[in-house]
């Protein structure tokens, strides 16, 4: 009986435990009656203080401009249905950003809104040769006062046009297919494949793509390399083959182009006949073919035990804390205010950036994106891409919610207008707030711990230009810091791995697959920062931290001299290029010439290399043979120049067509003009602009196959307040906690022996404005948590959409930047972008 009684008690006890556990699970998993609905805090109506005068043209405005030019400029003989660059047609229509001297009175002095004009690129033929020509049309909306004018004032070359050496990209590809077909016997023997004219994208076939070299006598020399198309992953740039052909393209008439030399395994053959004959030579050395396979797949759908649970994600239970005027694209967040706009060549730019009501920057935006390669084969040896030519803006495709950006982000569309059509890129910009995994500030004292969360705002766009994906972030921190950050991913543009000893091993890269080598290259992306630190009148200085030997009276007589360090300020008195200093031994600071903080210090912003893979780089190659005069901005890490209406940009996308005779010469902009304002030089008012570079020296390795990883290819520049405020302004914005371990004071440094009355003070809860919670303490009382900023007081039922967005809402059905590209070797067209 005793055993049975104990068994009954145990059984009854187990039943109560089971019932209690079930009840706990049921009621704990149900939302509390007082819980908050996820995202229930409604967005308030919010309006920008001014119109966004930099906004991209609407579809209606672009159509209006196209119609007006066709009717007004009858002498241009424009066609609506161009078939090649021999036809005159409107290639691109976009906003002509107003000059700062016209915009500033509207922004800061309540003057009338500046006139709105369109920038127009027309493909135009002169004496049988095609050119790309810039015009301006306006004012908008079109009226009897509107007119079409040559757009000349922003180009220091003295002209508004660029010769277009490329007649038709489609015809060039057709030429390449015909050339490849003529050597089908060679490609079949060496590569095990031939070109398929009926289906050029046949994954078992071949393609040929060109690298052009402009020559001073006119026209181009092309080197064609054979590629396998890829199985659908877009991996063409991982599939180069080892056959190259040289094409004389000096004539504007493609029918006159001639195939000359052939290159294979380090040997040059005078023509295809010599190449074909060499195959029968017993000493002929064959290279293995570069075959596609699962190794180029960007994803692995296999099941692995370590990923059987989803990762943590960020959520936003109460909705956004920033304010967004979608119509004007104006954002306000914890003291920061700015306008967002886009351009087809350069993507996202920000204007009129203010912090706590004070001016910080007038403009912050990309100017040029470039990649320059090196190698000992005919393709890699002279390869460069100017990605703003292909369109960093028009290749901003739809972002993947929950992956490219948090699921709770706000998304904006972008538009661009080409060849009489408007292209809408849905959800191509995201804006979101994010809390970092590290604090903004913290301190542990003897009787307290204070921690402040690091929450920042990001404006993000991703430009996929051919094989590379560039994630570009504008990041805002609560202390007034701005960061511009670039991360790169996608497929590398790899080289064919030669089998003989014609080159020094690892001189230009590493072997990364059977017949594939990586190729060293530099990414340089140039940005403009028109700083207005507390106003438009600024100075730039280099504040150096230098070693010094000093004598101090208080050191005498024991220490005659002391080795120490001090600050030395060097004013930047003329336009110049600067590199990041060794050992971070200098601060580059832009100061207000007029405004000071409460302590009499000049208000300033420091410019520094930010987070990422080391210091941001500039171009390694000196006096690039390929780039000519088109990328002088890439020769230093940053530049400081006078701001001029006639010099609104450091580069132009059409410079890709004429790199040795660019339409904008940066060396003429950075020509050592004085930056000292006032007497005797009254022409300069102290309004300066900084151009800075982001990017990477990329030496791809086996870990870059199939795709480069973003955390290994990131770089940034930060603009950090330097005496801009009287103290840390983030204290008014951050959310955090002070844990009072006992008493009500800090008690000095952590670990410090303290014997005052603090240790005897009884716990006192604070029921004032700052909320308090009592938690289990350290045995001498209870810990009191005192929060600054709002906290989560109730549970929130999180919907599945907040954790894993429903991808059926993804709008895009294909990612194609353009249906028409008569202007150049389309990086996307050639390599599956």
Residue pairs with C-beta under 8 A, 6 or more apart in sequence:
31 795
31 797
32 794
32 795
34 794
35 794
35 795
35 796
35 797
36 317
36 318
36 794
36 795
36 796
37 796
37 797
38 315
38 317
38 796
38 797
38 798
38 799
38 802
39 316
39 317
39 318
39 319
39 408
39 802
40 318
40 319
41 318
41 319
42 319
43 319
43 320
43 323
43 324
44 323
46 323
46 324
46 325
46 332
47 325
47 328
48 325
48 327
48 328
48 330
48 339
49 330
50 106
50 107
50 113
50 328
50 352
51 113
51 328
52 328
52 329
52 330
52 339
52 340
52 341
52 351
53 98
53 103
53 106
53 113
53 114
53 116
54 95
54 97
54 98
54 339
54 341
54 349
54 351
55 95
55 328
55 329
55 341
56 94
56 95
56 341
56 342
56 343
56 414
56 415
56 416
57 65
57 93
57 94
57 95
57 118
57 140
57 415
57 417
58 415
59 415
59 417
59 422
61 118
61 140
61 141
62 93
62 118
62 417
62 422
63 422
64 140
64 141
64 142
65 93
65 118
65 120
65 137
65 140
65 142
66 90
66 93
66 420
67 142
68 137
68 142
68 146
68 148
69 76
69 78
69 90
69 120
69 122
69 135
69 137
69 148
70 78
70 80
70 90
72 147
72 148
73 135
73 148
76 88
76 122
76 124
77 88
78 88
78 89
78 90
78 122
79 87
79 88
79 89
80 89
80 420
82 88
82 89
82 123
82 419
82 820
82 822
84 167
84 168
84 171
84 822
85 123
85 125
85 130
85 164
85 166
85 167
85 168
85 822
85 823
86 125
86 130
86 167
87 123
87 125
88 122
88 123
88 124
88 125
89 122
89 123
89 419
89 420
90 120
90 121
90 122
90 123
90 419
90 420
91 121
91 122
91 123
91 132
91 418
91 419
91 822
91 823
92 120
92 121
92 344
92 416
92 417
92 418
93 118
93 119
93 120
93 121
93 417
93 418
94 118
94 119
94 343
94 344
94 416
94 417
95 116
95 117
95 118
95 119
95 341
95 343
96 117
96 118
96 119
96 136
96 138
96 151
97 648
98 114
98 115
98 116
98 117
99 114
99 645
99 648
100 362
100 363
100 530
100 643
100 645
100 687
101 645
102 114
102 115
103 114
104 362
104 536
105 111
106 112
106 113
106 114
107 352
108 359
115 138
115 139
115 140
116 138
116 139
116 140
117 136
117 137
117 138
117 139
117 140
118 136
118 137
118 138
118 140
119 134
119 135
119 136
119 151
120 134
120 135
120 136
120 137
120 148
120 151
121 132
121 133
121 134
121 135
121 654
122 132
122 133
122 134
122 135
123 130
123 131
123 132
123 133
123 164
123 822
123 823
124 130
124 131
124 132
124 133
124 161
125 131
128 252
129 163
129 252
130 163
130 164
130 167
131 161
131 162
131 163
131 164
132 161
132 162
132 164
132 654
132 657
132 823
133 150
133 160
133 161
134 150
134 151
134 152
134 155
134 160
134 161
135 148
135 149
135 150
135 151
135 160
136 148
136 149
136 150
136 151
137 146
137 147
137 148
137 149
138 146
138 147
139 145
139 146
140 146
150 160
151 160
152 158
152 159
152 160
153 645
153 646
154 646
154 647
154 648
154 649
154 664
155 652
155 663
155 664
156 646
156 647
156 664
156 665
156 668
156 669
157 661
157 662
157 663
157 664
157 665
159 663
160 663
161 663
162 654
162 655
162 657
162 658
162 663
163 657
163 658
164 657
164 822
164 823
164 824
165 212
165 214
165 219
165 220
165 249
165 252
165 657
166 172
166 212
166 657
166 822
166 823
166 824
166 825
167 252
167 253
167 254
168 254
168 822
169 821
169 822
169 824
169 825
169 826
169 829
171 254
172 210
172 254
172 825
173 200
175 247
175 254
175 257
176 207
176 208
176 209
176 210
176 224
177 195
177 197
177 200
177 207
177 208
179 208
179 224
179 245
179 247
179 259
180 187
180 194
180 195
180 206
180 207
180 208
180 226
181 194
181 195
181 197
182 272
183 243
183 272
183 275
183 276
184 194
184 195
185 276
186 243
186 272
186 275
186 276
186 279
187 193
187 194
187 195
187 206
187 226
187 241
187 243
188 194
189 279
190 242
190 243
190 264
190 279
190 286
190 287
190 289
191 206
191 226
191 241
191 243
191 289
192 289
193 204
193 205
193 206
193 228
193 289
194 205
194 206
195 205
195 206
195 207
195 208
196 202
196 204
196 205
196 206
199 205
200 207
200 229
201 207
201 229
202 229
203 228
203 229
203 230
203 231
203 232
203 292
205 228
205 229
206 226
206 227
206 228
206 229
206 241
207 226
207 227
207 228
207 229
207 236
208 224
208 225
208 226
208 227
208 245
209 224
209 225
209 227
209 825
209 830
209 831
210 222
210 223
210 224
210 247
210 825
211 222
211 223
211 225
211 378
211 379
211 382
211 383
212 220
212 221
212 222
212 249
212 825
213 220
213 221
213 222
213 223
213 382
213 626
214 220
214 658
214 659
214 660
215 221
215 250
216 660
217 250
218 250
219 249
219 250
219 251
219 252
220 249
220 250
221 246
221 247
221 248
221 249
221 250
222 246
222 247
222 249
223 244
223 245
223 246
223 247
223 263
223 378
223 379
223 382
224 244
224 245
224 246
224 247
225 240
225 241
225 243
225 244
225 378
225 379
225 496
226 240
226 241
226 242
226 243
226 244
227 236
227 239
227 240
227 241
228 236
228 239
228 241
228 290
228 291
228 292
229 236
229 239
230 236
230 238
230 239
230 292
230 296
230 832
231 292
231 296
233 296
233 297
233 298
233 706
234 298
234 467
234 491
234 831
234 832
234 833
235 292
235 296
235 298
235 491
235 706
235 832
236 467
236 491
236 830
236 831
236 832
237 466
237 467
237 491
237 492
237 493
237 494
237 831
238 296
238 491
238 492
238 494
238 513
238 516
238 705
238 706
239 290
239 292
239 296
240 290
240 379
240 494
240 495
240 496
240 516
241 289
241 290
241 496
242 264
242 265
242 287
242 290
242 496
242 498
242 515
243 262
243 263
243 264
244 262
244 263
244 264
244 377
244 378
244 379
245 259
245 260
245 261
245 262
245 263
245 272
246 259
246 260
246 261
246 262
246 263
246 378
247 257
247 258
247 259
247 260
248 257
248 258
248 259
248 260
249 257
251 257
259 271
259 272
260 270
260 271
261 268
261 269
261 270
261 271
262 268
262 269
262 271
262 272
262 274
262 275
263 269
263 377
263 378
264 275
264 287
265 285
265 286
265 287
265 498
265 499
265 500
265 502
266 498
266 500
266 502
266 503
267 278
267 502
269 275
269 278
278 284
285 499
285 500
286 499
287 496
287 497
287 498
287 499
287 515
288 499
288 514
288 515
289 515
290 496
290 497
290 513
290 514
290 515
290 516
291 514
291 515
295 513
295 705
295 706
296 705
296 706
297 706
298 706
298 707
310 803
310 804
313 402
313 406
313 407
313 803
314 406
314 408
314 434
314 435
315 406
315 407
315 408
315 798
315 802
315 803
316 406
316 408
316 432
316 433
316 802
317 792
317 796
317 798
320 408
320 410
320 432
320 433
321 333
321 334
321 433
322 331
322 332
322 333
322 334
322 431
322 433
322 457
323 331
323 332
323 333
324 330
324 331
324 410
324 431
325 331
326 412
328 339
329 339
329 340
329 341
329 412
330 337
330 338
330 339
330 340
331 337
331 338
331 339
331 340
331 431
331 457
331 459
333 433
333 457
333 476
334 457
334 478
334 733
335 355
335 356
335 357
335 478
335 480
335 729
335 733
336 353
336 354
336 355
336 457
336 476
336 480
337 352
337 353
337 354
337 355
338 350
338 351
338 352
338 353
338 354
339 350
339 351
339 352
340 348
340 349
340 350
340 412
340 429
340 459
341 348
341 349
341 350
341 351
342 348
342 349
342 393
342 396
342 414
342 415
342 416
342 429
342 461
343 349
343 365
343 393
344 391
344 393
344 394
344 416
344 417
344 418
345 388
345 389
345 391
345 392
345 393
345 394
345 653
346 365
346 366
346 367
346 368
346 388
346 392
346 393
347 366
347 392
347 393
347 396
347 461
347 463
347 472
348 365
348 366
348 393
348 396
348 429
348 459
348 461
348 472
348 474
349 363
349 364
349 365
349 366
350 361
350 363
350 364
350 365
350 459
350 474
351 362
351 363
351 364
352 359
352 362
353 359
353 360
353 361
353 362
353 364
353 482
354 360
355 480
355 721
355 724
355 729
356 480
356 725
356 729
358 534
358 603
358 724
359 532
359 533
359 534
359 535
359 536
360 480
360 482
360 531
360 532
360 533
360 605
360 719
361 482
361 529
361 530
361 531
361 532
361 719
362 530
362 531
362 532
362 536
363 528
363 529
363 530
364 474
364 482
364 484
364 527
364 528
364 529
364 530
365 527
365 528
366 388
366 392
366 472
366 525
366 526
366 527
366 528
367 388
367 526
367 527
367 528
367 633
367 649
367 650
367 651
367 691
368 386
368 388
368 525
368 526
368 631
368 633
368 650
368 651
368 653
369 386
369 387
369 388
369 392
369 463
369 465
369 470
369 523
369 524
369 525
369 526
370 384
370 385
370 386
370 387
370 388
370 523
370 524
370 525
370 526
370 627
370 631
370 634
371 384
371 385
371 387
371 468
371 493
371 521
371 522
371 523
371 524
372 383
372 384
372 521
372 522
372 524
372 619
372 621
372 624
372 626
372 627
372 631
373 380
373 381
373 383
373 384
373 493
373 519
373 520
373 521
374 380
374 381
374 508
374 519
374 520
374 521
374 621
375 381
375 383
375 495
375 508
375 509
375 519
375 520
376 502
376 503
376 507
376 508
377 495
377 496
377 498
379 495
380 495
380 508
380 519
382 625
382 626
383 493
383 519
383 521
383 626
384 624
384 626
384 627
385 465
385 466
385 827
386 630
386 653
386 655
386 656
387 463
387 465
387 466
387 468
387 470
387 827
388 651
388 653
389 653
389 654
389 655
389 656
389 657
389 823
389 824
390 465
390 466
390 817
390 824
390 826
390 827
390 828
390 833
391 416
391 463
391 465
391 653
391 817
391 818
392 463
392 465
392 470
393 414
393 416
393 463
394 416
394 418
394 423
394 425
394 817
394 818
395 463
395 464
395 465
395 817
395 828
395 833
396 414
396 425
396 428
396 429
396 461
396 462
396 463
397 425
397 428
397 462
397 464
397 812
397 815
398 425
398 426
398 427
398 428
398 810
398 811
398 812
398 815
399 405
399 411
399 427
399 428
399 429
399 430
399 460
399 461
399 462
400 807
400 810
401 407
401 409
401 411
401 427
401 805
401 807
401 809
401 810
402 803
402 804
402 805
404 430
404 460
404 462
404 471
405 411
405 430
405 432
405 460
406 432
406 434
407 801
407 802
407 803
407 804
407 805
408 432
408 802
409 430
409 431
409 432
410 430
410 431
410 432
411 426
411 427
411 428
411 429
411 430
411 431
412 427
412 428
412 429
412 430
412 431
413 424
413 425
413 426
413 427
413 428
413 429
414 424
414 425
414 428
414 429
414 461
415 422
415 423
415 424
415 425
416 422
416 423
416 425
417 423
418 818
418 820
419 819
419 820
421 819
423 817
423 818
426 811
426 812
427 811
428 461
428 462
429 459
429 460
429 461
430 458
430 459
430 460
430 461
431 457
431 458
431 459
431 460
432 457
432 458
432 460
433 455
433 456
433 457
433 458
434 455
434 456
434 457
434 458
435 453
435 454
435 455
436 453
436 454
436 455
436 456
438 454
439 451
439 452
439 453
439 454
439 736
440 452
440 453
440 454
440 455
440 477
440 478
440 479
440 730
440 734
441 450
441 451
441 452
441 728
441 730
441 734
442 449
442 450
442 451
442 452
443 449
443 450
444 750
445 746
445 747
445 748
445 749
445 750
446 746
446 747
446 748
446 749
446 750
446 751
446 752
446 754
446 758
447 740
447 741
447 742
447 743
447 745
447 746
447 747
447 754
447 758
447 759
448 738
448 739
448 740
448 741
448 745
448 746
448 747
449 738
449 739
449 741
450 736
450 737
450 738
450 739
451 736
451 737
452 730
452 731
452 734
452 735
452 736
453 734
453 735
453 736
454 477
454 734
455 478
455 734
455 735
456 475
456 476
456 477
456 478
457 475
457 476
458 473
458 474
458 475
458 476
459 473
459 474
460 471
460 472
460 473
460 474
461 471
461 472
462 469
462 470
462 471
462 472
463 469
463 470
463 472
464 470
464 490
464 815
464 833
465 827
465 828
465 833
466 827
466 828
466 830
466 831
466 832
466 833
467 490
467 491
467 492
467 493
467 827
467 831
467 832
467 833
468 488
468 489
468 490
468 491
468 708
469 488
469 489
469 490
470 486
470 487
470 488
470 525
471 486
471 487
471 488
471 489
471 710
472 484
472 485
472 486
473 483
473 484
473 485
473 486
473 487
474 482
474 483
474 484
475 482
475 483
475 484
475 485
476 482
476 483
477 483
477 730
478 729
478 730
478 733
478 734
479 721
479 728
479 729
479 730
480 721
480 724
480 725
480 729
480 730
481 718
481 719
481 720
481 721
482 718
482 719
483 610
483 611
483 716
483 717
483 718
483 719
484 527
484 610
484 694
484 716
484 717
484 718
485 610
485 611
485 612
485 694
485 714
485 715
485 716
486 525
486 694
486 695
486 714
486 715
486 716
487 710
487 711
487 713
487 714
488 523
488 696
488 698
488 708
488 710
488 713
488 714
489 707
489 708
489 709
489 710
489 713
490 707
490 708
491 706
491 707
491 708
492 518
492 519
492 698
492 700
492 704
492 705
492 708
493 519
493 521
493 831
494 509
494 512
494 516
494 517
494 518
494 519
494 700
495 508
495 509
495 516
495 517
495 518
495 519
496 515
496 516
496 517
497 511
497 513
497 514
497 515
497 516
497 517
498 517
499 515
508 517
508 519
508 520
509 517
509 518
509 519
509 520
509 699
509 700
510 517
510 518
510 699
510 700
510 701
510 702
511 517
512 518
512 700
512 701
512 702
512 704
512 705
513 705
516 705
518 699
518 700
518 701
518 704
519 700
520 697
520 698
520 699
520 700
521 698
522 617
522 619
522 620
522 621
522 634
522 695
522 696
522 697
522 698
523 695
523 696
523 698
523 713
524 617
524 618
524 619
524 631
524 634
524 693
524 694
524 695
525 693
525 694
525 695
526 633
526 634
526 650
526 651
526 691
526 692
526 693
527 691
527 692
527 693
527 694
527 717
528 649
528 650
528 689
528 690
528 691
529 607
529 689
529 690
529 691
529 692
529 719
530 643
530 689
530 690
531 538
531 590
531 605
531 688
531 689
531 690
531 719
532 538
532 687
533 590
533 591
533 592
533 603
533 604
533 605
533 724
534 592
534 594
534 595
534 603
534 724
535 592
535 594
535 595
536 685
536 686
536 687
537 592
537 593
537 594
537 677
537 685
537 686
537 687
538 590
538 591
538 592
538 593
538 686
538 687
538 688
539 571
539 572
539 590
539 591
539 593
539 675
539 686
539 688
540 571
540 572
540 588
540 589
540 590
540 591
540 640
540 675
540 688
540 690
541 569
541 570
541 571
541 572
541 588
541 589
541 591
542 569
542 570
542 571
542 572
542 578
542 586
542 587
542 588
542 589
543 567
543 568
543 569
543 570
543 586
543 587
543 589
544 567
544 568
544 569
544 570
544 581
544 585
544 586
544 587
545 565
545 566
545 567
545 585
545 586
545 587
546 565
546 566
546 567
546 568
546 585
547 563
547 564
547 565
548 563
548 564
548 565
548 566
549 561
549 562
549 563
549 564
550 561
550 562
550 564
550 566
551 560
551 561
551 562
552 559
552 562
555 562
572 578
572 640
572 675
573 674
573 675
573 676
574 672
574 673
574 674
574 675
575 639
575 640
575 641
575 642
575 669
575 670
575 671
575 672
575 673
575 675
576 639
576 640
576 670
576 672
577 635
577 636
577 637
577 638
577 639
577 670
578 588
578 636
578 637
578 638
578 639
578 640
579 618
579 636
579 637
580 609
580 615
580 616
580 637
587 606
587 608
587 722
588 606
588 607
588 608
588 638
589 604
589 605
589 606
589 607
589 722
590 604
590 605
590 607
590 688
590 690
591 602
591 603
591 604
591 722
592 602
592 603
592 604
593 602
593 677
593 686
595 602
595 603
596 602
596 603
597 603
597 723
597 724
597 725
597 726
598 726
599 723
599 726
601 723
602 723
603 723
603 724
604 721
604 722
604 723
604 724
605 719
605 720
605 721
605 722
605 724
606 719
606 720
606 721
606 722
607 638
607 690
607 692
607 717
607 718
607 719
608 717
608 718
608 720
609 615
609 616
609 637
609 715
609 716
609 717
609 718
610 616
610 715
610 716
610 717
610 718
611 714
611 716
611 718
612 714
612 715
612 716
613 696
613 712
613 713
613 714
613 715
614 715
615 637
616 637
616 692
616 693
616 694
616 695
616 715
616 716
616 717
617 637
617 693
617 695
617 696
617 697
617 715
618 634
618 635
618 636
618 637
618 693
619 631
619 634
619 635
620 697
621 627
622 635
624 631
626 659
627 634
627 659
628 659
628 660
628 661
628 662
629 659
629 660
629 661
629 662
629 665
629 667
630 651
630 655
630 656
630 658
630 659
630 660
630 662
631 651
631 659
631 666
632 665
632 666
632 667
632 670
633 639
633 650
633 651
633 666
633 691
633 693
634 693
636 693
637 692
637 693
638 690
638 691
638 692
638 693
638 717
639 670
639 690
639 691
639 692
640 675
640 688
640 689
640 690
641 647
641 669
641 670
641 673
641 688
641 689
641 690
641 691
642 673
642 675
642 684
642 687
642 688
642 689
643 687
643 688
643 689
647 669
649 664
650 664
650 666
650 669
650 691
651 662
651 664
651 666
652 662
652 663
652 664
654 663
654 823
655 662
655 663
655 664
656 824
657 823
657 824
673 684
674 681
674 684
675 684
675 688
676 684
677 684
677 685
677 686
692 717
694 715
694 716
694 717
695 715
696 713
696 714
696 715
698 708
698 713
700 708
703 709
703 712
721 729
733 789
734 788
734 789
735 787
735 788
735 789
735 790
735 791
736 787
736 788
736 789
737 785
737 786
737 787
737 788
738 785
738 786
738 787
738 788
739 783
739 784
739 785
739 786
740 783
740 784
740 785
740 786
741 777
741 778
741 783
742 758
742 759
742 761
742 763
742 777
742 778
742 780
742 781
742 783
743 758
743 759
743 761
743 763
744 761
744 764
745 758
745 761
747 754
747 756
747 758
747 759
748 754
762 781
763 777
763 781
763 782
763 784
765 772
765 774
765 784
766 772
766 784
766 786
770 786
770 787
770 788
771 786
771 787
771 791
772 784
772 785
772 786
772 787
773 784
773 785
773 787
774 782
774 783
774 784
774 785
775 782
775 783
775 784
775 785
776 782
776 783
777 783
816 828
817 828
817 833
818 826
818 828
821 829
827 833
